[in-house]
């Protein structure tokens, strides 16, 4: 793939430097702790799915999901 992917979903991010795809701003921030790209897998992130042929990285399958709100009974 020779073109930069679009961000996935409403809160997804794509790194402009390395084109890694993340499912949230917090996952993207962990990817660049000092302004330099780090390998998501080495940081303990998990691949959640694919988007436009690229892996989408997240912090974990449970903690990086959007919070659910309880409906009033």
N, C-alpha and C positions, 0 to 999 in steps of 0.2 A: 504494500500500500504506500503510495507516494504522496498522499495529501493528508493534511491534519484532520482528524475526525471532529465532528461536532460534539459538544457536551451531551451526555445522556441525561434525560429527564430534566426536572426543574432545578435540582441542586447539584448536578454533576459538574465535573471540572476536567479540563484537558490541560496538561502542562505544555506551555508554549516552547519550552526548551527541548524536552525529550518526547513529547506527545503521549506520555502515559495517560490513561483515562482513569478517573476516580469517581466514585459515586457520591462524594460529599466534599465540602470545603475542608472539613477536619481531616479527612484522609489525604487530601492534597497538601495541607499544611504539614502533616507528618512526613510527607515525601520530600519536602524541602526545609529541613530543620534549620539550616544555616544559609539558606538561599542557593544551595547546590542540590541538584537532583540526587536522590538515593534510590536504590533498587527496592521497590515495594515489597517484594518477597523477603528480602533480607531484613526489612523492618517489621516483619511479622504480619503483614497485610495478607488478605486472602483474595483470590480471584472469585468474584461473585457471578459473573456472566460475561458474554462478549457483546461488544457494541461496534458496529461497522468493522468487524474483523479483528478488533483489538480487545485484550482482556480489560475488564472493568475491575479496579482494585478497591477494596474497602477495608476498614479497620477489623471487622469481624462480621460473621453472619448474624450475630445477635445485637451487638452494641452499636452498629453503624446504621441501623434501620431507623426510619422516622418514628418519633414517639407517637403512641396511640393515645387518643383521648377517650375518656369514659363519657358515654352519653348520659345525660340526666334522666333518671327514672321517673 
